[in-house]
Amino acid sequence: MVVQGLTEEQTAQFERDGYLLLPGELSPEQVNKLFCETSELLEQFDISTHPMTKFSTDEKAHIGDTYFLESSDKVRFFFEQGAFDPQGNLVRPKSKAINKIGHALHNLNDDFKAVTVNDRNRSIAQSIGFRDPLVLQSMIICKQPEIGGQVPSHQDSVFLYTDPPSAVGFWYALEDCTAENGALSFVPGSHKWAKIAKRMIRVDGLKQGTGFISIEGVEEPREPAEEEFIMPACPAGTLVLIHGSLLHKSETNKSLKSRYAYTFHMIEGGNKYDNLNWLQIPPTEEGGANFTHLYA
């Protein structure tokens, strides 16, 4: 059976706006299965051996310890900043304190692999022009009740940089996403004028970490006004495609309801991905990186 990709209208909309919502991409049964699998992962992980690594979207305090930097081929758990008191004590149950789970769910968990590496996503990738899409950085974003942190305006290609930039995010809502629980909002068309002017890199020294460097000759894009952001309705089961240069954000979850989402990224296999990027896949026995080739 031939699996269809995007329609011409959908492809044109993605090219125009830089994002595209596909409601009902996951069935209620698939949503429930992934939600339950996420809940089980959160309950089962061992906190006794965890380094209590927190995740921050603040560029001045961005995460960069070994636990994070060595997560590209593992399933690891990163805490919300707001899950701790000033003395560093966890103030919530561990299952309600995690910001995200990543970054190799698409390789190590059969349920998430099934919704990542499949004919439908191959067809979508072809529709938006990928020649050799590589899948990386798969993760669950939990957006926990009352403490789910704000994600400021950003572009995904800053964090998964290729030359030229090529990242596209595949973002699946596992719960209804609303203004109250931290839904995504976008600046339509910003991928056309907001160039990738910086990139997050690994920083080696006395303490391994991450930092940002400027792209030579590229001017930093202006910060959009609040009224430029659009927050579309995003019910559970919706797939959101996000161009890597698109400016988008989400607000703090101040509600009593979580906002689980599963997301991964694709980059173009023919574009340069160098060893400055924070996410580095350990070499395989045969040599080379073990990014997942979607068309293989």
C-alpha positions in Angstrom: 0.0 0.0 0.0 1.3 3.4 -0.9 1.4 5.8 2.0 0.6 9.4 1.1 2.7 12.4 2.2 1.5 15.9 2.5 -1.0 17.4 0.0 0.1 20.2 -2.3 -1.9 22.6 -0.1 -0.2 21.4 3.1 3.3 21.5 1.6 2.6 25.1 0.4 1.3 26.1 3.8 4.5 24.7 5.5 6.7 26.5 3.1 4.7 29.7 3.6 4.3 29.6 7.4 7.2 27.5 8.6 5.0 25.2 10.6 2.1 22.9 9.9 -0.5 21.2 12.2 -1.8 17.8 11.2 -4.6 16.9 13.6 -5.4 13.3 14.2 -1.9 12.1 13.0 -1.9 9.7 16.0 -5.0 7.7 16.8 -6.5 7.9 20.3 -5.1 4.4 20.9 -1.6 5.5 19.9 -1.8 8.6 22.1 -2.9 6.5 25.0 -0.1 4.0 24.5 2.6 6.6 24.3 1.1 8.5 27.3 1.1 5.3 29.4 4.6 4.4 28.3 5.8 7.9 29.3 4.1 7.5 32.7 5.7 4.1 33.2 9.2 5.5 32.3 8.7 8.3 34.8 7.7 5.9 37.6 10.4 3.4 37.0 13.6 5.4 36.6 16.0 5.1 39.4 16.5 8.3 41.3 19.1 6.9 43.7 21.8 6.9 41.0 20.6 10.1 39.2 23.0 13.1 39.3 19.9 15.4 39.6 20.6 17.1 36.3 18.2 20.0 35.6 17.3 21.3 32.2 17.2 25.0 31.5 16.3 26.9 28.3 18.1 30.0 29.6 21.2 30.5 27.4 23.2 31.9 30.3 22.6 28.8 32.4 22.1 26.1 29.7 22.6 22.5 30.7 25.9 21.0 29.8 27.0 18.3 32.3 28.2 14.9 31.3 24.9 13.2 32.0 23.3 15.5 29.4 26.2 15.5 26.8 26.3 11.7 26.8 22.5 11.2 26.3 22.4 11.1 22.5 22.2 7.2 22.4 20.5 6.8 25.8 17.2 7.4 27.5 17.8 9.9 30.3 15.7 12.1 32.6 16.2 15.8 33.2 14.5 17.7 36.0 12.6 20.9 36.0 14.3 23.9 37.6 11.2 24.5 39.6 11.1 21.0 41.2 13.7 22.0 43.8 13.7 24.3 46.8 16.5 26.9 47.4 18.5 24.3 49.3 18.4 21.9 46.3 15.9 19.5 47.8 13.3 17.9 45.5 9.9 19.2 46.4 7.8 17.0 44.2 7.4 13.3 43.4 10.0 12.3 40.8 7.3 11.5 38.2 6.0 15.1 38.5 9.4 16.7 38.5 10.9 15.8 35.2 11.2 18.3 32.4 12.1 15.9 29.6 13.1 12.3 28.8 15.7 12.0 26.0 17.4 11.6 23.6 17.3 8.2 21.9 13.7 7.0 22.4 13.3 6.4 18.7 16.1 3.8 18.8 15.7 2.3 22.3 11.9 2.2 22.9 9.8 0.2 20.5 6.6 2.2 21.0 8.3 5.5 20.2 10.3 3.9 17.4 7.0 2.8 15.7 5.7 6.4 15.5 9.0 7.8 14.3 10.5 5.4 11.7 7.5 4.6 9.4 6.3 5.0 5.9 4.1 8.0 6.8 7.0 10.0 8.1 9.1 8.9 5.1 6.4 10.3 2.8 6.2 13.6 4.8 9.9 14.0 4.7 9.8 13.5 0.9 7.0 16.1 0.7 9.1 18.8 2.3 12.2 18.0 0.3 14.4 15.8 2.3 16.9 13.7 0.2 18.5 11.7 3.1 16.7 12.6 6.4 18.5 11.6 9.6 16.5 11.2 12.8 18.0 12.4 16.1 17.2 14.0 19.4 14.0 12.2 20.2 12.4 13.1 23.6 9.3 13.5 25.7 8.7 17.0 26.9 6.6 16.8 30.0 5.7 20.4 30.8 4.7 19.5 34.4 1.8 21.0 36.2 2.5 24.4 37.8 6.3 24.2 37.2 6.7 23.4 33.5 9.2 25.9 32.5 8.9 28.7 29.9 10.7 28.1 26.6 11.6 31.5 25.2 11.5 32.4 21.5 14.1 30.2 19.7 15.0 28.4 16.5 15.7 24.6 16.5 18.6 24.9 14.0 20.6 26.8 16.6 20.8 23.6 18.7 21.0 21.1 15.8 23.2 23.0 13.4 24.0 21.8 9.9 25.7 23.7 7.1 23.4 24.8 5.5 20.7 24.7 8.2 18.2 21.9 7.6 16.6 20.8 10.9 12.8 20.1 11.0 11.0 19.2 14.2 8.2 16.6 14.4 6.2 17.4 17.5 3.3 15.1 18.6 0.8 16.3 21.2 0.1 13.5 23.7 -2.4 15.8 25.6 -4.5 18.7 24.6 -2.2 21.8 24.4 -3.8 25.1 25.5 -2.8 28.5 26.6 -3.2 27.4 30.2 -0.8 24.4 30.1 1.9 25.9 27.8 0.9 25.4 24.2 3.3 26.2 21.4 3.1 29.6 19.6 4.8 30.6 16.4 5.7 33.6 14.3 4.4 32.6 10.9 6.8 33.1 8.1 9.7 34.0 10.4 11.8 31.2 8.9 12.1 33.3 5.8 13.7 36.4 7.5 15.1 35.1 10.8 18.5 33.6 9.8 20.4 31.2 12.0 22.9 33.6 13.5 24.3 31.5 16.3 24.7 27.9 17.4 25.0 25.9 20.6 28.3 24.0 20.9 30.2 21.8 23.3 32.7 23.7 25.4 35.7 21.7 26.6 37.9 22.8 29.5 38.1 22.2 33.2 34.4 21.5 33.2 32.6 20.2 30.1 29.6 22.2 29.1 27.8 24.0 26.4 27.9 27.6 25.1 26.9 29.7 22.0 28.9 31.1 19.2 27.9 33.5 16.5 27.8 32.5 12.8 30.1 34.8 11.0 28.4 37.4 8.8 24.9 36.6 10.0 23.0 39.3 11.9 21.0 38.2 15.0 17.2 38.2 14.1 15.1 40.8 15.9 12.9 39.6 18.8 9.3 39.5 17.6 6.6 41.5 19.3 4.1 39.5 21.4 1.3 40.1 18.9 3.3 38.5 16.1 3.0 35.0 17.8 0.1 32.7 16.9 -1.1 30.0 19.2 -3.2 27.5 17.2 -5.4 24.9 18.8 -3.5 21.7 19.2 -5.5 18.7 20.5 -3.9 15.4 21.5 -2.8 13.3 18.5 -1.8 16.4 16.4 1.6 16.4 14.6 3.2 19.8 14.3 6.0 20.2 11.8 8.4 23.0 12.7 11.0 24.5 10.3 14.4 24.8 12.0 14.6 28.5 11.4 11.1 29.3 12.6 10.8 31.4 15.8 8.6 29.7 18.3 8.1 29.5 22.1 5.9 28.1 24.9 4.9 29.7 28.2 5.2 28.3 31.7 2.6 25.7 32.6 0.7 27.3 35.5 -2.2 24.9 35.3 -2.9 21.7 37.2 -2.6 19.6 34.0 0.6 18.4 32.3 1.4 18.9 28.6 3.1 15.7 27.4 4.5 15.8 23.9 6.8 13.5 21.9 9.2 15.2 19.6 12.2 14.4 17.4 14.2 16.1 14.7 15.4 15.4 11.2 18.4 16.9 9.5 19.6 16.5 5.9 22.2 13.8 5.7 24.1 15.5 2.9 24.7 18.7 5.0 27.7 19.1 7.2 27.1 18.2 10.9 30.3 18.8 12.8 31.8 17.9 16.1 31.0 21.3 17.6 27.4 20.4 18.0 26.3 19.4 21.5 24.7 16.2 20.4 27.3 13.7 19.2 26.5 10.1 18.5 29.2 7.6 19.5 30.8 5.8 16.5 29.4 2.4 15.6 31.6 -0.6 15.4 31.8 -0.2 11.6 32.8 3.5 12.0 30.8 6.6 11.5 27.9 8.0 13.4 24.7 6.0 14.0 22.1 8.6 13.2 18.9 6.9 12.0 18.5 7.0 8.3 14.8 7.4 7.7 14.8 6.1 4.2 17.0 3.0 4.9 
